[in-house]
């Protein structure tokens, strides 16, 4: 399940404006601004793509390479779930209607990783 009202997943919008998920044969990309994902509109703020038997990975390697880990090839169904949260950087923070906080600097990333290390045992139990 997605939890109560999707609050857990919605927390990713603190870091990113375009979260995405690969599970089985689907790639789902959320775009609340309807400006980053091709075909996104005010009525449909994202896209779900069946990637099996496609050339998606070779057509968009910069976007698909992060998913080609842990045995996933973006051509066959993946036995698991992968999340991608590209951090909001200075350029995207300027236009973001969600948050102006950027996570693209090394200092901020170091702080984020340090904070995660402090709560990792509780966080992993939650996941």
N, C-alpha and C positions, 0 to 999 in steps of 0.2 A: 504494500500500500504506500501511498505518498504521505501518510501521516495526517494529522489533524489540519485540515484546510491548506495543506501544502506548505505550511510555515517553515518546515525544515529545509526544503529545497529552495524556497524563496530567499533564504539567507544568503545564497550564493550571489545575489544581486548586490551585496556589499562590495564584492570584488570584481564582478564582471557585468557587462551589458549583454553578452551573447553566450550563455551557457549552452552546452550541447551534450547529447548522450548517444552512445552506441549500445545497442542491445539486440541480440539475435541477428536479424537481417535488416534492422532499421537504424537510421541516423535521424535524430530529432534535434533541431536547432531552434532555440527560442530567441526572438528578437523583439522585445517590448517597444523599441523605438521604431520598428518597421522600416529600418534603413540599411541594415547590414546584410541580411539574408535575402537572396534573390527571390522575388515573388511575394515577400512579406508586405502586408497591408495593414491598415488600422483594424480591419475585421479579422485578419489572419496573421498574427504576429509570430510567425515562424514557419517551419516546414518539417515534414516527415518524409524521408526518402528511403526507399528499399534499395539498398546498395548492392545486393547480390547480383552476380552476373553483369556488372557494369564496369566501366572504366573510370569511375569516380576518383579512385586513388591516383591514377596517372594524370587525369585531367586537372585535379586540384591538389597537387602534392603538398603544398604549404599548409593546407587546411587538413588534409587526411593523414599526413605522416604521424602526428601524435596518436592517432588511433591504431596505427600499425605496430602495436606493441603487444606483448603478452600472447602471441600466437594469432593475432587478428591480421587478416590480409585485405580487408574491405572488399573482398570478392565472394566470400563464403559466409554463411551465418556464424556469428561469434558466440561461443558458449560462455556468456558472462555479460557484464555491464561495465562500460567505461564512461567516465564523466570527463568533460573538458571545460575548464573555466579560464579562458584567456583573461589575464588581469587587465583591468582598466588602466590605460597609460595616460600621459599628459594630453595627448591629442584627442583621445576619446572622452576623457573626463570633461573637457571644455563643452562638448555637445551633449553630454549625458543629462537626461532628465531624472535619472535615478539617484546619482551621487556624483559629486565633483571630486571625490577622493580618488587619487591615483595610486596604483600599486606597481608602477613600472620602474621605480628607482631601486637600486641595489640595497640601500639602507632600509627601505620599507619592506622589501622582500625578506631581508635578514630578520627584521622585527617580526614579521608574520610567521616565519619558520620557527623562530625562538618561542613565540607564544604557543604555537602548535605543539612544540616539544613539551611544553609545560603541562598540556592537557591531553596528550596523546593517549594515555591509558584510558581515560574517561571517554574520549572521543571514539576510540576504536570499539569500546563496548557499545556505544550508541549506534555505530554503523552496523 
